[in-house]
Amino acid sequence: MNGINTSKVFIIAEAGVNHNGSLDLAYQLIDVAKDAGADAVKFQTFKAENVVSRLANKAEYQKKTTGSDKSQLEMIKKLGLSFDDFIKLKKYCGKKEIMFLSTPFDHQSIDFLYDLVDIYKIPSGEIINYSYLKHIAAKNKPIIMSTGMANLGEVEEAINTIRSVNPKVKISLLHCTTNYPTPYEEVNLKAMQTLAAAFKLPVGYSDHTLGIEVPVAAVAMGAKIIEKHFTLDKKLPGPDHKTSLEPSELKEMVKAIRNIEIALGDGIKKPNKSEIEIMKVARRSLIATRDIRGGEIIKESDIAIKRPETGILPKFKEIVIGMRIINDIRQDEPFRWENFK
């Protein structure tokens, strides 16, 4: 699926800008993502002046986490890494054997990341930026597109815009609520299934809730990709740390997701290996209520239905009534078909 291993849920540990502009912290975030068992670690690549105007205000959650004294541009400038830094991070991810991803937020970054990423990640805010979408489509790499803030029509228009440039490009969609943190009443996980039904594309979930319950639930509902912010420490300064998972929580989320995907199974309703032996103990069979001599005709009063399931099954009781037994059977012994042959 789109350059992603389809045999398991693809888990993206979203480092974002939680490195606070420090290459050393970024290396540590990669270590944490690898240790947690994530499939990929994702950063954000941008030239701040290409993304935000001088007059842009911070989002309300950003004001709460970083104050309102500085502009969004000033805040973002402090959170950026150089292109050279990302080359180093890509190499470090290769050494650690974890996939490197980074979301480009401008055209220059789209071009720069071409040699570094196997998959382009489109953030929710760019879903109506058609020149951006076309630029990424022209790179002819698989795309994962978040759909926060968008309605179904806008998602369709974005897909059509991408395919107008590259009809065969592989696209996955992430349901997302762009609110930090996202309250449970605004998650609307069923919308992920709506995306799958509407566009017949692989779907997943990019989570901004507190905790790990919702992404785990998303996997149970069919998510093939999970993206979740994480940090080294929620107390670090910066806009996203408070709503991110700490290392132990990220590891717990990955473990829970892996357990759930195993538990989902293959969908075939059948007894499992462990149940085969338990069936003999937990199910019942037809049991003799008295000592019966060979040659007797079996009456209903001769039959009880008790554990274990080592004899004729209870569903055959009406067939056994009226049959002639050919050998002696003791009280509480199960009837077997060979008793009547």
VOMIMI-194171 format. One record per residue (C-alpha): residue in three letters; chain; x, y, z. Coordinates in Angstrom, 3 decimals. Last residue first. Layout:
N
    aa   ch         xx         yy         zz
   ALA    A          X          Y          Z
...
END
This chain:
341
    aa   ch         xx         yy         zz
   LYS    A    -22.913    -50.101     15.411
   PHE    A    -24.889    -48.544     18.264
   ASN    A    -22.255    -48.193     20.997
   GLU    A    -19.803    -47.179     18.232
   TRP    A    -21.715    -43.913     17.996
   ARG    A    -20.693    -42.996     21.522
   PHE    A    -22.893    -42.495     24.591
   PRO    A    -21.030    -40.887     27.458
   GLU    A    -20.617    -42.796     30.752
   ASP    A    -22.519    -41.318     33.684
   GLN    A    -24.149    -44.735     34.453
   ARG    A    -22.343    -47.605     32.736
   ILE    A    -22.706    -48.819     29.189
   ASP    A    -23.169    -52.448     28.046
   ASN    A    -22.919    -53.198     24.338
   ILE    A    -25.142    -53.174     21.259
   ILE    A    -27.462    -50.243     22.087
   ARG    A    -30.763    -50.260     20.204
   MET    A    -31.927    -46.848     18.921
   GLY    A    -35.255    -45.382     20.043
   ILE    A    -33.786    -42.091     21.320
   VAL    A    -30.363    -41.683     19.671
   ILE    A    -31.736    -39.594     16.802
   GLU    A    -33.594    -37.241     19.125
   LYS    A    -30.393    -36.639     21.123
   PHE    A    -28.269    -35.751     18.098
   LYS    A    -27.958    -32.029     19.004
   PRO    A    -26.532    -33.075     22.366
   LEU    A    -23.284    -34.283     20.766
   ILE    A    -22.388    -37.965     20.997
   GLY    A    -19.447    -38.544     23.341
   THR    A    -16.356    -36.813     24.643
   GLU    A    -17.892    -33.406     25.219
   PRO    A    -17.566    -33.489     28.997
   ARG    A    -19.979    -32.410     30.396
   LYS    A    -23.635    -33.237     30.765
   ILE    A    -26.812    -33.872     28.800
   ALA    A    -28.745    -36.757     30.366
   ILE    A    -30.180    -39.723     28.487
   ASP    A    -31.877    -42.882     29.751
   SER    A    -35.124    -40.983     30.399
   GLU    A    -35.387    -40.356     26.652
   LYS    A    -35.456    -44.114     26.037
   ILE    A    -32.687    -46.196     24.495
   ILE    A    -33.710    -49.704     23.380
   GLU    A    -31.779    -52.393     25.229
   GLY    A    -29.601    -54.955     23.419
   GLY    A    -26.463    -54.331     25.485
   ARG    A    -27.293    -53.545     29.079
   ILE    A    -27.679    -49.980     30.439
   ASP    A    -26.355    -48.741     33.784
   ARG    A    -28.207    -45.530     34.483
   THR    A    -28.480    -41.843     33.402
   ALA    A    -26.257    -42.450     30.371
   ILE    A    -24.616    -39.236     29.079
   LEU    A    -25.194    -37.390     25.788
   SER    A    -22.503    -34.750     25.312
   ARG    A    -21.588    -31.406     26.768
   ARG    A    -19.236    -28.538     25.958
   ALA    A    -16.769    -26.887     28.369
   VAL    A    -14.347    -29.752     28.923
   LYS    A    -14.006    -31.231     25.435
   MET    A    -14.286    -27.763     23.919
   ILE    A    -11.306    -26.631     25.998
   GLU    A     -9.069    -28.973     23.989
   ILE    A    -10.104    -27.421     20.667
   GLU    A    -10.302    -23.901     22.092
   SER    A     -6.538    -23.325     22.168
   LYS    A     -6.279    -24.075     18.475
   ASN    A     -9.016    -21.577     17.592
   PRO    A    -12.577    -22.624     16.867
   LYS    A    -13.894    -21.038     13.658
   LYS    A    -15.305    -17.732     12.471
   ILE    A    -12.945    -16.488      9.764
   GLY    A    -12.256    -12.769     10.187
   ASP    A     -8.484    -13.059      9.775
   GLY    A     -7.433    -11.840     13.213
   LEU    A     -8.422     -8.538     14.823
   ALA    A     -6.542     -9.600     17.972
   ILE    A     -3.190     -9.311     16.195
   GLU    A     -4.107     -5.777     15.091
   ILE    A     -5.182     -4.981     18.644
   ASN    A     -1.984     -6.238     20.251
   ARG    A      0.164     -4.267     17.793
   ILE    A     -1.866     -1.149     18.496
   ALA    A     -1.518     -1.612     22.259
   LYS    A      2.263     -2.072     21.982
   VAL    A      2.601      1.026     19.808
   MET    A      0.531      3.050     22.259
   GLU    A      2.526      1.855     25.276
   LYS    A      5.807      2.747     23.552
   LEU    A      4.466      6.217     22.817
   GLU    A      3.354      6.545     26.439
   SER    A      6.805      5.596     27.774
   PRO    A      8.455      8.123     25.458
   GLU    A      6.126     11.060     26.310
   LEU    A      3.046     11.540     24.175
   SER    A      2.255     14.954     22.756
   THR    A     -0.426     17.495     23.736
   LYS    A      1.795     19.437     26.117
   HIS    A      4.768     19.354     23.740
   ASP    A      3.064     20.973     20.752
   PRO    A      3.554     24.758     21.013
   GLY    A      7.033     24.941     22.548
   PRO    A      8.796     24.921     25.900
   LEU    A      9.580     21.471     27.352
   LYS    A      7.256     20.260     30.104
   LYS    A      5.756     17.482     27.986
   ASP    A      9.166     15.813     27.860
   LEU    A     10.907     13.892     25.080
   THR    A      8.012     14.493     22.756
   PHE    A      5.437     12.603     20.746
   HIS    A      2.801     13.453     18.167
   LYS    A      0.737     10.590     16.759
   GLU    A      0.153      9.266     13.257
   ILE    A     -1.649      5.965     12.737
   ILE    A     -1.944      4.247      9.357
   LYS    A     -4.063      1.258      8.288
   ALA    A     -7.087      2.342     10.313
   GLY    A     -9.849     -0.286     10.273
   MET    A    -12.127      0.390     13.211
   ALA    A     -9.951     -1.526     15.691
   VAL    A     -7.042      0.600     14.502
   ALA    A     -9.065      3.742     15.196
   ALA    A     -9.789      2.476     18.719
   VAL    A     -6.039      2.312     19.374
   PRO    A     -5.675      5.834     18.011
   VAL    A     -8.481      6.969     20.332
   GLU    A     -7.314      5.339     23.555
   ILE    A     -3.720      6.618     23.476
   GLY    A     -3.688      9.699     25.695
   LEU    A     -4.636     13.283     24.937
   THR    A     -6.263     13.771     21.567
   HIS    A     -4.372     15.031     18.524
   ASP    A     -4.467     11.908     16.391
   SER    A     -3.797     11.403     12.707
   TYR    A     -5.990      8.506     11.617
   GLY    A     -5.832      6.044      8.781
   VAL    A     -7.328      5.323      5.412
   PRO    A     -6.433      3.243      2.359
   LEU    A     -8.465      4.454     -0.628
   LYS    A    -11.919      3.471     -1.864
   PHE    A    -12.853      7.164     -2.075
   ALA    A    -16.256      7.439     -0.439
   ALA    A    -16.247      4.238      1.624
   ALA    A    -12.772      4.813      3.035
   LEU    A    -13.480      8.478      3.751
   THR    A    -16.731      7.537      5.514
   GLN    A    -14.806      4.994      7.588
   MET    A    -12.533      7.771      8.796
   ALA    A    -15.622      9.878      9.480
   LYS    A    -16.651      7.213     12.005
   LEU    A    -13.796      8.428     14.191
   ASN    A    -15.684     11.621     14.974
   VAL    A    -12.917     13.172     17.118
   GLU    A    -14.802     16.334     18.108
   GLU    A    -16.673     14.914     21.118
   TYR    A    -13.421     13.422     22.380
   PRO    A    -11.798     16.820     22.750
   THR    A     -8.848     17.399     20.384
   PRO    A     -5.786     18.797     22.128
   TYR    A     -4.779     20.649     20.055
   ASN    A     -7.447     21.011     17.375
   THR    A     -7.052     20.019     13.763
   THR    A     -9.273     16.950     13.768
   CYS    A     -7.850     14.248     11.522
   HIS    A     -8.871     11.460      9.175
   LEU    A     -5.802     10.357      7.300
   LEU    A     -6.017      9.539      3.614
   SER    A     -3.718      7.331      1.538
   ILE    A     -2.837      8.166     -2.059
   LYS    A     -0.949      6.214     -4.704
   VAL    A     -0.250      8.253     -7.846
   LYS    A     -1.780      6.754    -11.005
   PRO    A     -3.520      9.846    -12.357
   ASN    A     -0.513     12.132    -11.773
   VAL    A     -1.172     15.779    -12.592
   SER    A     -4.966     15.700    -12.657
   ARG    A     -4.664     13.012     -9.999
   ILE    A     -3.431     15.496     -7.411
   THR    A     -6.195     17.966     -8.216
   ASN    A     -8.795     15.182     -8.169
   ILE    A     -7.643     14.089     -4.726
   ALA    A     -7.769     17.680     -3.460
   GLU    A    -11.241     18.195     -4.938
   GLU    A    -12.485     15.000     -3.285
   VAL    A    -11.094     16.066      0.082
   GLU    A    -12.745     19.459     -0.327
   GLY    A    -16.077     17.807     -1.090
   LEU    A    -15.840     15.551      1.962
   ASN    A    -15.305     18.475      4.323
   ALA    A    -11.878     19.649      5.392
   MET    A    -10.618     21.002      8.743
   GLY    A     -8.298     18.004      9.149
   THR    A     -7.817     15.861      6.035
   SER    A     -4.282     14.529      6.317
   MET    A     -2.765     13.296      3.050
   ILE    A     -0.341     10.395      2.715
   ILE    A      1.215     10.402     -0.734
   PRO    A      3.199      7.816     -2.690
   LYS    A      5.878      9.320     -4.939
   ASN    A      5.521     10.683     -8.451
   LYS    A      7.182     14.047     -7.775
   ALA    A      4.549     15.677     -9.978
   ALA    A      1.912     14.981     -7.334
   ILE    A      3.906     17.036     -4.822
   HIS    A      3.895     20.083     -7.092
   LYS    A      0.245     19.576     -7.945
   LEU    A     -0.724     19.574     -4.264
   TYR    A      1.289     22.744     -3.572
   SER    A     -0.277     24.539     -6.553
   TYR    A     -3.677     23.361     -5.285
   ASN    A     -3.399     24.724     -1.762
   ILE    A     -6.836     23.621     -0.478
   ILE    A     -5.463     20.503      1.291
   GLU    A     -2.457     22.480      2.535
   GLY    A     -3.624     23.001      6.117
   SER    A     -4.234     19.301      6.677
   PRO    A     -0.596     18.351      6.150
   ILE    A      0.572     16.475      3.035
   LYS    A      3.067     13.693      3.724
   TYR    A      5.251     12.653      0.799
   ILE    A      6.474      9.072      0.890
   ASP    A      9.905      7.623      0.133
   VAL    A     11.633     10.645      1.643
   LEU    A     15.178     12.026      1.417
   ASP    A     15.890     12.555     -2.286
   TYR    A     12.656     14.468     -2.914
   LEU    A     12.893     16.360      0.364
   PHE    A     14.591     19.418     -1.156
   ASP    A     12.025     19.830     -3.910
   ILE    A      9.080     19.805     -1.507
   SER    A     11.027     22.054      0.868
   GLN    A     11.404     24.747     -1.797
   HIS    A      7.701     24.483     -2.569
   ASP    A      6.615     25.111      1.016
   PHE    A      5.395     23.205      4.072
   PRO    A      7.187     19.903      3.477
   THR    A      6.224     17.136      5.902
   SER    A      9.141     14.979      6.930
   LEU    A      9.621     11.236      6.910
   PHE    A     12.567      9.039      7.851
   MET    A     11.895      5.309      8.101
   ILE    A     13.561      3.512     11.005
   GLU    A     16.676      1.373     10.720
   LYS    A     18.722      3.271     13.328
   LYS    A     21.566      3.888     10.864
   GLY    A     19.087      4.844      8.175
   CYS    A     17.349      7.175     10.638
   TYR    A     20.727      8.779     11.353
   LYS    A     21.321      9.335      7.649
   LYS    A     17.935     11.028      7.263
   LEU    A     18.615     13.139     10.352
   LYS    A     21.928     14.329      8.887
   ILE    A     20.237     15.314      5.623
   PHE    A     17.578     17.051      7.712
   ASP    A     20.223     19.114      9.503
   ASP    A     21.727     20.194      6.178
   PHE    A     18.316     21.525      5.165
   SER    A     18.374     23.653      8.306
   LEU    A     16.061     23.048     11.266
   GLY    A     13.101     25.204     12.233
   LEU    A     11.443     25.779     15.595
   LYS    A     12.842     29.234     16.349
   LYS    A     11.561     30.603     13.050
   ILE    A      8.142     29.170     13.863
   MET    A      7.676     31.348     16.950
   GLU    A      8.775     34.544     15.217
   LEU    A      6.426     33.821     12.316
   GLN    A      3.505     33.068     14.635
   SER    A      3.996     36.456     16.230
   LYS    A      5.414     37.091     19.685
   ASP    A      3.818     38.271     22.941
   SER    A      0.943     35.794     22.839
   GLY    A      2.333     33.068     25.049
   THR    A      3.950     29.749     24.087
   THR    A      1.493     27.048     25.223
   LYS    A     -1.717     29.051     25.553
   LYS    A     -0.935     31.258     22.564
   GLN    A     -0.197     28.154     20.510
   TYR    A     -3.553     26.633     21.513
   GLU    A     -5.264     29.827     20.350
   ALA    A     -3.539     29.723     16.974
   LYS    A     -0.824     32.313     16.550
   ASN    A     -1.498     35.433     14.537
   ALA    A     -0.209     36.000     11.023
   LEU    A      0.966     39.575     10.350
   ARG    A      4.574     38.760      9.427
   SER    A      3.316     36.197      6.916
   VAL    A      3.812     32.480      7.435
   VAL    A      4.969     29.715      5.072
   ASN    A      7.728     31.002      2.814
   GLU    A      9.274     33.127      5.587
   ALA    A      9.418     30.055      7.855
   LYS    A     11.441     27.971      5.403
   PHE    A      9.983     24.564      6.047
   THR    A     10.540     20.894      6.855
   GLN    A      8.423     19.164      9.477
   PHE    A      9.548     15.908     11.132
   LYS    A      8.316     12.340     10.952
   VAL    A      9.574      9.145     12.565
   ALA    A      8.587      5.928     10.844
   ASP    A      7.653      2.344     11.678
   ALA    A      7.266      2.957     15.422
   GLY    A      8.646      0.316     17.791
   ALA    A      8.964      2.472     20.906
   ASP    A     12.756      2.203     20.830
   LYS    A     12.828      3.492     17.259
   ALA    A     10.626      6.468     18.090
   VAL    A     12.689      7.267     21.191
   ASP    A     15.987      7.122     19.302
   ILE    A     14.569      9.357     16.577
   LEU    A     13.476     11.845     19.236
   GLN    A     16.993     11.829     20.670
   TYR    A     18.434     12.728     17.276
   ALA    A     15.948     15.598     17.036
   LEU    A     17.000     16.807     20.500
   ASP    A     20.600     16.988     19.270
   LEU    A     19.552     18.828     16.110
   SER    A     17.897     21.521     18.230
   GLY    A     15.207     23.721     16.652
   ASN    A     12.695     22.989     19.390
   HIS    A     13.049     19.228     18.700
   ASN    A      9.274     19.063     19.164
   VAL    A      8.906     20.563     15.702
   GLY    A      7.102     17.574     14.226
   ALA    A      8.251     14.469     16.090
   GLU    A      5.260     12.547     14.746
   ALA    A      5.814      8.841     15.399
   ILE    A      4.208      7.313     12.322
   ILE    A      2.755      3.841     12.824
   PHE    A      1.934      1.777      9.734
   VAL    A     -0.559     -0.884     10.826
   LYS    A      0.636     -4.331      9.809
   SER    A      0.940     -6.592      6.770
   THR    A      0.429     -3.671      4.399
   ASN    A      4.029     -2.437      4.578
   ILE    A      3.902      1.075      3.161
   GLY    A      5.129      2.187     -0.263
   ASN    A      1.612      3.172     -1.234
   MET    A      0.000      0.000      0.000
END
